[in-house]
């Protein structure tokens, strides 16, 4: 038995589901645990994980950098208390394989379907050999580290078995405890569905993990960016959504769904509109969001489009982020999207803050771009995180701008850990509120921006006001999570109650029959 663990959500995370589907298709017994973005593994959770894992021949963890400190204790318990070998995969072990071997037995670099199958087969043998398994890094008996060539990247996504959306051997953390995903939970607790029709990204921006994978694949003569065929996408959606009858919204969670050509987009979204009858959302890169494509998608049910913009500074985009997207690309796409707002289309634009490479005044170029984006729209703000192994992190370490990231540095949440500063509060204000003209004039005045006498006002904006804005956002997010949890619990309670009533009715009926026969 192989047990795989991820901190992703059952319907959001794709890597573990693909591994489970691949192992099942190759007759390898497997189960999965989805920890649903857990931030603390308390004693009871660890006991539940150990109970589920017990008896496995191999346990695998898919880790992002922020997950390392969370899962380190349970990884050690599995290895030393249960004496079960652990293999690590995902973004962080791929970026830091040798470091990850300090607290694991094996590391899988890059994609892991076939390497995991071969690893499970090898450890079943009395004298296992691992030097033939692609993408695998491991310690030899003498203590040396053996690095196999990372040459396994699926060439044709259509050849892969479907990812496991049936969850017949899966568990998930429901924010109270870890429980089995029953058919009732699967059918009644998920009203939105995340789908992946591609792997990789056309771009390899310096701050993104795609820059890591793109280089590894390229060094092996393989492609990192791959698309599933239209036929595969349609057939897979049909198969998965049979298990989710309550789904009301579909999300194509590819890095850039609109990078497909217009014919493929038409075939896929016409199927979504005419057969699935679901509205949907997509992620997009502004330069590929042409007027023709957006019109087609809106006609077929597009409701939300999320653009990664990152910065309004041409220099930062070009020289620092190495992202071939311009301010003009963003504004052109935004103007097209704005034409369809009355038809229910909304747009979200993502920006990266806290960039130490920004020069004086460049943040104002980003602010200017945010102000120029047509309303209504939403803005997502993120803090620049130097993820281990990315091209930007390697550059920053080389230039001594930052220290080489250590495990203790991996706890930063780029979505919420945004620095307290005057300029960041300004970003929050313009992103979440309609700033009146008089306040706009005051905030952009020389007095507020640069004068010594305005320092006290800048301090108030940076800290007390900045704190209040952040708290309001977190309270809103917590309310949404609470609502979602209550919704799930209510559905489960109703189902259990109905099931109990049926059992009671059957028992009463049987009792009456026995009484009559006597």
C-alpha positions in Angstrom: 0.0 0.0 0.0 1.1 3.5 -0.9 -0.3 6.4 1.1 0.0 9.9 -0.4 -0.5 13.1 1.6 -1.0 16.7 0.4 -2.0 20.0 2.0 -4.3 20.7 -0.9 -8.0 20.4 -1.1 -9.7 17.4 -2.6 -11.1 19.1 -5.7 -8.4 21.8 -6.1 -5.1 20.0 -5.9 -4.3 18.0 -9.0 -0.9 16.3 -8.5 -1.9 13.7 -5.9 -5.1 12.8 -7.8 -2.9 12.2 -10.9 -0.6 10.0 -8.9 -3.5 8.0 -7.4 -5.1 7.5 -10.8 -1.8 6.3 -12.3 -1.0 3.9 -9.5 -4.6 2.5 -9.5 -4.3 1.9 -13.3 -1.1 0.0 -12.6 -2.6 -2.2 -9.9 -0.7 -0.5 -7.0 -2.9 -0.2 -3.9 -3.0 3.5 -2.9 -4.9 5.9 -0.7 -4.7 9.6 -0.2 -5.1 12.2 2.5 -6.0 15.8 1.6 -5.2 18.1 4.5 -7.2 21.1 3.1 -4.7 23.9 3.7 -4.0 22.9 7.3 -1.7 25.3 9.1 -1.1 23.4 12.4 -0.9 19.6 12.9 -2.1 19.2 16.5 -1.7 15.9 18.4 -5.1 14.5 17.5 -4.5 15.1 13.8 -1.1 13.5 13.9 -2.6 10.4 15.6 -5.3 10.2 12.9 -2.7 10.4 10.1 -0.5 7.7 11.8 -3.5 5.5 12.1 -4.4 5.8 8.4 -0.8 5.4 7.3 -0.1 2.4 9.4 0.6 -0.7 7.4 1.8 1.2 4.3 4.9 0.2 2.5 5.6 3.7 1.3 4.3 7.2 2.3 4.6 10.1 -0.1 4.2 13.8 0.7 3.6 16.6 -1.9 5.2 19.7 -0.4 5.2 23.4 -1.2 7.8 25.4 0.8 5.3 26.6 3.3 4.3 23.0 4.1 7.8 21.9 5.2 7.6 23.1 8.8 4.0 21.9 9.2 4.6 18.3 8.1 8.2 17.8 9.3 7.1 16.3 12.7 4.7 13.8 11.2 7.2 12.8 8.5 9.7 12.0 11.3 7.0 10.0 13.2 6.2 8.0 10.1 9.9 7.2 9.5 11.0 6.5 13.0 7.9 5.3 14.9 6.2 3.4 12.2 9.5 2.5 10.3 7.9 3.4 6.9 10.1 5.0 4.2 9.0 8.4 3.0 9.3 9.9 -0.4 8.9 13.7 -1.0 7.7 15.3 -4.2 6.3 18.6 -5.3 7.7 22.1 -5.8 9.9 22.3 -2.7 11.7 18.9 -2.9 12.1 19.5 -6.7 13.8 22.8 -5.9 15.8 21.5 -2.9 16.3 17.8 -3.3 19.4 17.3 -1.2 18.1 19.5 1.6 14.8 17.5 1.5 16.8 14.2 1.9 17.8 15.4 5.3 14.3 14.5 6.6 13.2 11.9 4.1 14.3 8.7 2.4 13.7 9.5 -1.2 13.0 12.6 -3.3 11.2 12.8 -6.6 12.3 15.7 -8.8 9.7 16.9 -11.3 6.8 14.7 -12.4 6.3 11.5 -10.4 3.8 9.1 -11.9 6.2 6.5 -13.3 9.0 7.1 -10.8 6.6 6.5 -7.9 5.3 3.2 -9.4 8.9 2.0 -9.9 9.9 3.0 -6.4 7.1 1.1 -4.9 8.0 -2.0 -7.0 11.7 -1.7 -5.9 11.1 -1.5 -2.2 9.1 -4.7 -2.4 12.2 -6.6 -3.3 14.7 -8.1 -0.8 17.6 -6.4 -2.5 16.2 -3.2 -3.9 18.0 -1.2 -6.5 17.1 2.4 -7.2 19.7 3.7 -9.6 17.5 3.0 -12.6 14.4 5.0 -11.4 14.1 8.3 -13.3 13.8 11.6 -11.3 14.7 9.9 -8.0 17.3 11.2 -5.5 18.2 9.1 -2.6 20.9 8.3 0.0 23.2 5.3 -0.6 24.1 3.0 2.3 27.5 4.7 2.6 25.8 8.1 3.1 26.4 9.5 -0.3 23.6 11.0 -2.3 22.7 9.4 -5.7 20.9 11.7 -8.2 19.2 9.9 -11.1 18.6 11.8 -14.3 15.4 13.8 -14.2 14.1 12.6 -17.6 10.5 11.5 -16.9 8.1 14.1 -18.2 4.9 12.9 -19.7 5.1 13.7 -23.4 1.4 13.2 -24.2 -1.1 14.1 -21.4 -3.7 12.0 -23.2 -1.7 8.8 -22.4 -2.2 9.3 -18.6 -5.0 7.6 -16.8 -7.6 10.0 -15.5 -6.8 11.7 -12.1 -8.7 10.1 -9.2 -11.9 12.2 -8.6 -13.8 9.2 -7.2 -12.0 9.4 -3.9 -12.9 5.8 -3.1 -9.7 5.4 -1.0 -9.2 9.0 0.0 -9.6 11.0 3.3 -9.8 14.7 3.9 -9.5 17.1 6.8 -12.9 18.8 7.4 -11.4 21.4 9.8 -12.5 19.2 12.7 -11.0 15.8 12.0 -9.8 13.6 9.2 -12.6 11.5 7.7 -13.1 9.2 4.8 -14.5 10.8 1.6 -17.7 8.8 1.2 -19.9 8.9 -1.9 -22.4 11.0 0.1 -19.7 13.6 0.9 -18.3 13.6 -2.6 -21.8 14.0 -4.2 -23.2 16.6 -1.8 -20.3 18.7 -0.4 -18.7 20.2 -3.5 -20.6 22.7 -5.6 -17.6 23.9 -7.6 -15.1 21.9 -9.6 -11.5 22.7 -10.5 -10.1 21.2 -13.7 -6.7 21.1 -15.3 -6.3 20.7 -19.0 -2.6 21.5 -19.3 0.7 21.2 -17.5 3.2 23.9 -17.2 3.1 27.4 -18.6 4.2 29.1 -21.9 6.1 31.5 -19.8 8.9 30.8 -17.3 8.8 34.0 -15.1 11.8 34.4 -12.8 9.7 34.5 -9.6 7.6 31.4 -10.4 8.2 27.7 -9.9 7.6 27.2 -13.6 11.2 28.6 -14.1 12.4 25.6 -12.1 10.4 22.9 -13.9 11.0 24.5 -17.3 14.8 24.3 -16.8 14.7 20.7 -15.6 12.6 19.6 -18.5 14.6 21.5 -21.0 17.9 20.1 -19.7 16.5 16.6 -20.4 15.2 17.6 -23.9 11.6 17.4 -22.8 8.7 19.9 -22.9 7.3 21.4 -19.7 4.3 23.1 -21.3 1.8 20.5 -22.6 -1.9 20.5 -23.5 -4.4 17.7 -23.2 -6.3 17.2 -26.5 -9.9 18.6 -26.8 -11.2 15.0 -26.9 -9.4 14.2 -23.7 -10.7 17.3 -22.0 -14.3 16.6 -23.0 -14.3 12.9 -22.1 -12.5 13.6 -18.8 -15.0 16.3 -17.7 -17.9 13.9 -18.6 -16.4 11.2 -16.4 -15.5 13.3 -13.4 -18.7 15.4 -13.2 -20.8 12.2 -13.1 -19.5 11.9 -9.5 -20.4 15.5 -8.6 -24.1 16.1 -9.3 -24.3 19.3 -7.3 -21.5 21.2 -9.1 -22.8 24.6 -10.2 -19.5 26.2 -11.3 -16.4 25.0 -13.2 -12.9 26.5 -12.9 -10.3 25.8 -15.6 -7.3 26.2 -13.2 -4.6 26.1 -15.9 -1.9 28.8 -15.8 -3.3 30.2 -19.0 -6.4 28.5 -20.5 -6.6 31.1 -23.3 -3.2 30.1 -24.7 -5.1 27.5 -26.7 -6.0 28.4 -30.2 -9.5 29.6 -31.0 -10.7 26.3 -32.5 -9.8 24.4 -29.3 -11.4 27.0 -27.1 -14.6 26.9 -29.2 -14.9 23.0 -29.0 -14.2 22.9 -25.2 -16.4 25.8 -24.1 -19.3 24.9 -26.5 -19.4 21.5 -24.8 -19.4 23.2 -21.3 -22.3 25.4 -22.4 -24.4 22.9 -24.3 -23.9 19.7 -22.4 -22.6 20.5 -19.0 -24.6 23.8 -18.8 -22.2 25.3 -16.3 -20.7 28.8 -16.0 -17.0 28.8 -15.7 -13.9 30.8 -14.9 -10.3 30.8 -16.3 -6.9 32.1 -15.6 -5.2 34.1 -18.4 -2.1 36.0 -19.5 -3.2 39.4 -20.8 -1.3 39.2 -24.1 -3.2 36.0 -25.2 -6.6 37.5 -24.2 -7.7 38.6 -27.6 -11.1 40.2 -28.3 -12.1 37.2 -30.4 -11.3 34.7 -27.6 -13.0 36.7 -24.8 -16.1 37.1 -26.9 -16.3 33.4 -27.6 -15.7 32.5 -24.0 -18.4 34.9 -22.7 -20.9 33.6 -25.3 -20.3 30.1 -23.9 -20.5 31.0 -20.2 -17.3 32.7 -19.0 -18.1 34.6 -15.7 -14.7 35.3 -14.2 -11.2 35.8 -15.6 -8.1 36.1 -13.5 -5.1 37.9 -14.9 -1.6 37.8 -13.5 -0.2 41.4 -14.0 2.4 41.5 -11.2 3.7 45.0 -11.9 3.1 48.3 -13.7 6.8 48.9 -14.2 8.1 48.0 -17.7 11.6 47.6 -16.2 10.5 45.3 -13.4 8.5 43.1 -15.7 11.2 42.9 -18.3 14.5 42.8 -16.3 13.5 41.4 -12.9 10.5 39.2 -13.4 11.4 38.3 -17.1 7.7 38.3 -17.9 7.0 39.2 -21.5 3.7 41.1 -20.7 3.4 44.8 -21.1 1.3 47.5 -19.5 -0.4 48.0 -22.9 -1.2 44.2 -23.0 -3.0 44.5 -19.7 -5.0 47.6 -20.5 -6.0 46.3 -23.9 -7.3 43.0 -22.3 -9.0 45.0 -19.5 -10.8 47.2 -22.1 -12.1 44.1 -23.9 -13.3 42.5 -20.6 -15.0 45.8 -19.6 -17.3 45.5 -22.7 -18.8 42.3 -21.3 -19.4 43.4 -17.7 -23.2 43.8 -18.3 -23.2 40.2 -19.4 -21.9 39.1 -16.1 -18.1 39.0 -16.8 -15.8 40.1 -13.9 -12.1 40.3 -13.8 -9.4 39.9 -11.1 -6.0 41.4 -11.5 -3.0 40.1 -9.4 -0.1 42.3 -8.4 3.1 41.6 -6.5 4.3 43.9 -3.7 7.4 44.1 -1.5 9.9 43.9 -4.3 13.3 45.0 -3.1 14.4 45.4 -6.8 12.0 48.2 -7.3 13.6 51.6 -7.7 12.2 54.9 -6.3 8.8 55.7 -7.8 8.4 52.4 -9.7 5.6 51.4 -7.3 3.7 54.5 -8.5 3.7 53.0 -12.0 1.9 49.9 -10.6 -0.5 52.1 -8.6 -1.2 54.1 -11.8 -2.0 50.9 -13.7 -4.4 49.8 -10.9 -6.2 53.1 -11.1 -6.5 52.8 -14.8 -8.2 49.4 -14.8 -11.9 49.7 -15.6 -14.4 49.1 -12.8 -15.9 47.0 -11.5 -12.9 44.7 -10.9 -11.2 43.0 -8.1 -7.5 43.3 -7.2 -5.4 40.5 -5.6 -2.3 41.7 -3.8 0.6 39.4 -3.0 4.0 39.8 -1.3 7.0 38.8 -3.3 8.3 35.5 -1.9 11.7 34.3 -2.9 10.8 30.7 -3.4 13.7 28.3 -3.2 15.2 27.4 -6.6 13.5 30.0 -8.8 15.6 32.1 -11.2 14.8 35.2 -9.2 15.9 33.7 -5.9 19.1 32.4 -7.4 19.8 35.9 -8.8 19.0 37.6 -5.5 21.3 35.2 -3.5 24.1 35.7 -6.0 23.8 39.5 -5.7 23.6 39.2 -1.9 20.2 40.9 -1.9 18.9 38.1 0.3 20.4 35.2 2.2 20.1 31.7 0.9 16.6 30.7 2.1 16.5 28.3 5.1 13.7 26.1 6.3 12.7 28.7 8.9 12.1 31.2 6.0 9.5 29.0 4.4 6.6 30.0 6.7 5.7 33.2 4.8 2.3 33.2 3.2 2.6 35.4 0.2 -1.2 36.0 0.1 -1.4 37.6 3.6 2.1 38.4 4.9 2.3 41.7 3.1 4.7 44.2 4.7 3.3 47.2 6.7 4.3 50.3 4.8 2.8 53.5 3.5 2.8 52.4 -0.1 1.2 49.0 0.6 -1.7 50.7 2.5 -2.2 52.9 -0.5 -2.4 49.7 -2.7 -5.0 48.3 -0.3 -7.0 51.5 -0.4 -7.1 51.7 -4.2 -7.6 48.0 -4.6 -10.6 47.5 -2.3 -12.3 50.9 -2.0 -13.6 53.7 -4.3 -11.2 56.5 -3.3 -12.9 59.8 -3.6 -11.2 62.5 -5.7 -10.4 64.8 -2.7 -8.6 61.8 -0.9 -6.9 60.9 -4.1 -5.5 64.4 -4.4 -4.3 64.4 -0.8 -2.7 61.0 -0.9 -0.8 61.8 -4.1 0.3 65.2 -3.0 3.9 66.1 -2.4 3.1 66.6 1.3 2.0 63.0 1.7 4.6 61.4 -0.6 7.8 63.1 0.3 7.6 65.9 2.9 9.0 65.5 6.4 5.9 67.0 7.9 3.8 64.2 6.2 5.8 61.5 8.0 3.3 61.2 10.8 0.4 60.7 8.3 2.5 58.1 6.4 3.1 56.3 9.7 -0.7 56.2 10.5 -1.4 54.9 7.0 1.3 52.2 7.3 0.3 50.8 10.7 -3.0 51.6 12.3 -4.9 52.0 9.1 -3.0 49.2 7.3 -3.8 46.9 10.2 -7.5 47.7 10.1 -7.7 47.0 6.4 -5.9 43.7 6.7 -8.1 42.7 9.6 -11.3 43.5 7.6 -10.1 41.3 4.8 -9.2 38.4 7.1 -12.6 38.7 8.9 -14.3 38.6 5.6 -12.3 35.5 4.5 -13.0 33.8 7.9 -16.7 34.4 7.5 -16.6 32.8 4.0 -14.7 29.8 5.4 -17.1 29.5 8.3 -20.0 29.6 6.0 -18.5 26.9 3.8 -17.8 24.7 6.8 -21.3 25.1 8.2 -22.7 24.3 4.8 -20.8 21.1 4.6 -21.7 20.0 8.1 -25.3 20.8 7.6 -25.4 18.6 4.4 -23.6 15.8 6.3 -26.0 16.1 9.3 -29.1 16.1 7.0 -27.8 13.0 5.1 -27.0 11.2 8.3 -30.4 12.1 9.8 -32.3 10.9 6.7 -30.2 7.7 6.7 -31.1 7.1 10.4 -34.8 7.7 9.8 -34.7 5.2 6.9 -33.0 2.6 9.1 -35.6 3.2 11.8 -38.5 2.8 9.4 -37.0 -0.4 8.0 -36.6 -1.8 11.5 -40.2 -0.9 12.4 -41.5 -2.5 9.2 -39.5 -5.7 9.9 -40.8 -5.8 13.5 -44.4 -5.4 12.4 -43.9 -8.2 9.8 -42.4 -10.5 12.4 -45.3 -9.7 14.8 -47.9 -10.4 12.1 -46.3 -13.7 11.1 -46.3 -14.9 14.7 
